[in-house]
Amino acid sequence: MRIRKDVEDALEKGVPVVSLESTIIAHGMPYPQNVEVALELERVAREMGCIPATVGVVNGEVVVGMTEQEIELIGREDGVLKLSTRDIPLCVAKGLSGATTVSATSFIAHKVGIVVFATGGIGGVHRDFGETVDVSRDLEELSYADIVVVSSGAKSVLDLRKTIEYLETKGVLVLGFRTSEFPAFYTRRSGITVPSVDSVEDIAKIYREKKELSITSAVLVANPIPVEHEIPKDTVDEWIEAALTECKRDGVSGKDVTPYLLSKVEELSAGKSLEANIHLVKSNVRLASEIAMVLSR
């Protein structure tokens, strides 16, 4: 494992660090927009007073704090693996490059002592769970990683109600930031109620109390997409239903389902979903940076 020098120094000195995933680079957006967004997210964290640490595996080496050149490589190369936690040793042993999902990034961030992680949306329980028993590793990892994860809820293509139930079973505390409704990625509405917090200081206090009680699961902060960039729920639901139909027709399964569905939704929305994705993840990095700043005091 290689930790970039400024990240290592920040961790030693108590300077706030925010970890970022790399799947959004390799599997979430087209090149070169993916690289531009990844670098923009790092700039946002720096402007907020934090050190960004984009996590990935480059040529068999786990990297915490990828360089601009490594982000370019992950974003441009074909065949970059999509890494859940279980896939990390395989990727390293074979000397390959891989982009870390929420689960793998959470695992690595926790391992090196990074407390706050910003992402777009977590994985969850898939809508056809009764047929596939498909649950993202993200949920299991959040039950182990003692960190704060900021996301815009879970991806809209999932079964959000079952996802919340699963998180409750696994002891993961879900907090709505200035909302009592669990956000659904592109839209602020889901109809699912969660506890609401009004300030970054409240989130930091809750996390510290959790630590005092030796509860080792993550705190998931659900930060709704900014109102001005929200897509109406009915519109999103129409796109998702159409994408699900095509997914079943094409026989897509396993960890390929989510990127397939997101790609189809982007196609059906004429790029509107991708634009919303970019705005919500920037908002999440800003909030994560504020939380990291308070926790570092």
C-alpha positions, 0 to 999 in steps of 0.5 A: 500500500502506498499513501501519498506524502501529503495524505500521510503527513495530514494523518500524522498531524491531524489535518482533515482528510477526505477519501474519494472512490475511483469507481466513479472515474472508471465506471461512472462517467465517460472519458475525459469527463470522468477525469475532469470531475475526479480532479474537480472533486479534489479541488473542492476538498482542498478549497474547503481546507481538507486533503483529498485522498482518491483511492484505487489500485494501480498496477497491483499497488493499493494507492491512497491519494492517487496522483493526477497521472494515476487518475488519468490512467484509471479513467482512460485505460480499458479493462480497469477492474471494478473492485469490491473489498473481496477483489482487492487481493486478486487485483494486487496479486495479478498486478492489475489496476482497479477502481474501488467501489464504496465497499473497497474505499471504505475498507481502505480508508478505515484501515489507514485511519481516514475518518470521512469518505464522500461518494455519490450514492451507495449500493444496496439491495437490488429490486429483484432481490427475491430472484437474485438475492443480490445485495451490494457489499457496500452495506456489509462493509459499512457495518464494519468500517468506523467512518462517516460516509456522505452520500445522496442516499442510495442509487435510485435503481435499487430497492431503497426501502429494503436497503434501509431495512438491511442497514438497520439490521447491520447496525448502520446509523443513517442520518438525513442532513437537514431532511427527514426523508432518505434521498434517492440519488437524482431526487430528494424524495423516496417516502422513507423516513430517517432521523434528521440532523441540522448541522455538521456539529451534530454529525460530529457529536453523534460520531464521537458518541458512537466511538465512546460506546465502541460501536464500530459501524459507519455513520451514513449521512444522507445528503439530498441533491441540491434542489436546483439540480433535482430531477422529479421523482416521477421522471426518474422512475420512468427512466429506471423502469425502462432501464430495468426492462432492458437489463433483464432482456440483455441478461445482465447480472451481478456487479454489472447491473448497477453500471448498466442501469446508470448508463441506460438512465443516462442515455434515456435522460439525454445526459440529464442524469449524469449532470445531476450526478456531478452536482450531487457528488460535489455537494457531498464532497463539500459536506464531507469536508465540513465534517472532517474539519470539525472532527479534526479539531 
